[in-house]
Amino acid sequence: MKIVVLDGYTLNPGDLNWDALHELGDVTIYEHTPPDKCLERASGAEIIFTNKTPLPGAVIQVLPALRFVGVLATGYDVVDVKAAAARNIPVCNVAAYGSDSVAQMTFAHLLNLTNRVGVHAASVAAGDWSKCRDFCYWLAPVTELKDKIFGVVGFGRIGRETARLAEAFKMKVLIYDMIDTGDIRQVDLSVLLKQSDVISLHCPLTPETRNIINSDAINLMKKSAFLINTSRGQLIDNQALADALRRGDIAGAGIDVLEQEPPPLNHPLPGTANCFVTPHISWASREARQRLMDIAVGNLRSFLAGTPVNVINQQ
């Protein structure tokens, strides 16, 4: 059985191994595959795994041996799932592998915004403390989280885990979700935006949530508010956010995802004052990546056993 991994590098840059996958067939692993090489490399494969390499219907339709598509991620928009379903090819993704890691990254951004550890450490390394008249100094306000209001937009697995961390910091939690969760902390989005000191995005990208944070939403926020996005870049109108940060309409932002990745050099957010952008690494702890790999291989094992799981294109 021929198994092809089109882009295995981000999942496994060398600190994991593919042994469990090799047990299941003849495996070829490409670190990266440009779109124009996808058909050539996938030719003859019964099993294809992809992370961010597009697998369009035009390719799926001309791969007669193809029986299974595994997505090495939660999001599966790179695969034409309808074209796969038309040929009875299951497309299986990996959900719930990185909730703890993403929640942790959310608070890494929040603590950076409230304490600016990196900025102060760099200042000390530059000799500023040695030159200081006083025993201490700070370059930005230091903010305590206790009793602040933490607004969670999207109350799925990651949103719930992030809320638990907020409560551990003695914060008060508000939640907004398009589905009624039955939680007494659930409020309308406008209420959450107006009342929250921190707004953290954890919702999927849908037509309804695209640009859910736009200029109108930002105008409802406190000038002291922090915005954090570890979910999907398209949830924010990033030009509107950059403009708001420059005007001082909100206090700061921690961003791990952008609408285009990698971003163009002229993207409005990197380099904007009080905006800290990291390169989509919330999911990337070794522990989370190992879980992802284990689940992805488990998806294939279940398919081969005749009991497919995590199928996102069932008809």
C-alpha angles and dihedrals in degrees: 000000000000115000122185127191106198099193116010101152102092092048094044116017088167107294095093131047136230096217095122090054093047088058089066102053150313102323129199116185123196118191091212135000122197113218093250090058097048098093094045093051095042094049112126094007120140092188126038128185121192136172108181102345108112116243103192127188091254089063096040091053094058098047102089095177095052114120106156139025120200120194114210091211142043096255114072104181090118089072125071093230094181092056089050092048091051087062094041091248111148118224111206126191134188118246132176097022098117109032094120094045093049092047089050091052090050089059093042086061093043094050090047089054094047100040106019091212094170094050093050094044090052090049091052091047088053090057098254095129092050089056095045120116092209131057090247143015138177131213097201135019114285110221128201115219098206112116093003116132116250114199118203116199106197118024104210126120096301094041090052093049091048090050090054090054091049090053089050086060087052092249124149112243129218121180136200123191130162087230121065103249095183089234114141089221092063114114139165115282093246091055092049092049093049097046105035125099089193126030116195122187120219105150128117121253110261133148087265096051099041106117090358084154104058135141092285092052093046090052088061094055127095115259086235094053127119122213121206127187121186094147120067127340094222092065088081132057090227096193089055090049093050091050091049093050092050090051092046092241089141129019102239150321137227112203128183099166134048134191090248121037120224089027124224116260090249095054108142099230110055107082095018112133115264092008118114116192123191124190102256095282102140090104096041106090111126090240094054093046091051090052089049092053093046092051093045092053089044089055089057093046090052091049092051089049090055095250106097119194135192091028110166099184103052113152 
